[in-house]
Amino acid sequence: MSRVTAYAFTFASLRGDQIRLADHAGKPILVVNTASLCGYTPQFSGLQQLWSRFRERGLLIVGVPSNDFGGQEPGGVSEISHTAETEYGVNFPMAAKVDVRGVNPHPFYRWAATERPLETPRWNFHKYLIGRDGKIAAVFATNIEPMDARVVNAISKELPGAP
């Protein structure tokens, strides 16, 4: 395990500013690779529910569009925004489209693969929960819905003030 934590990473946002994970140190962060044309795209609704439920207590959710799996995120900013914001009502931060695997993955995903080599994204909507310490606290595969009790409980344990 490296000494580097998730707080070392920044994502360019879909809007052009920066999503600095260090700005959320001491709070849980859920990083999810997303795609607009995937059978799992309706998980945006569950992610928004998590965001609505826990953001006031410190949770950050970062949606990370990627075209790496099945070519299911072929569009640009306007298409990604339309799907996430207009179709699913997402208002949590969305990153600019990146690679999550392959020869040039985003540095966060390179780090996560080093930290959890057996739990790398195999499809869209793979979820990494970063704990209060900046390390990966839990990993949830694509087929685990955002509002699944395992996800909700893991987030609850990482919220500031949780035992």
Secondary structure, DSSP 8 states (H G I E B T S, - for coil): --S--GGG-EEEBTTSSEEEGGGGTTS-EEEEEE-TTSTTTTHHHHHHHHHHHHGGGT-EEEEEE--TTTT-----HHHHHIIIIIIT---S-BB----SSSSS--HHHHHHHHH-TTS--SSTT-EEEE-TTSSEEEEE-TTS-TTSHHHHHHHHHHSTT--
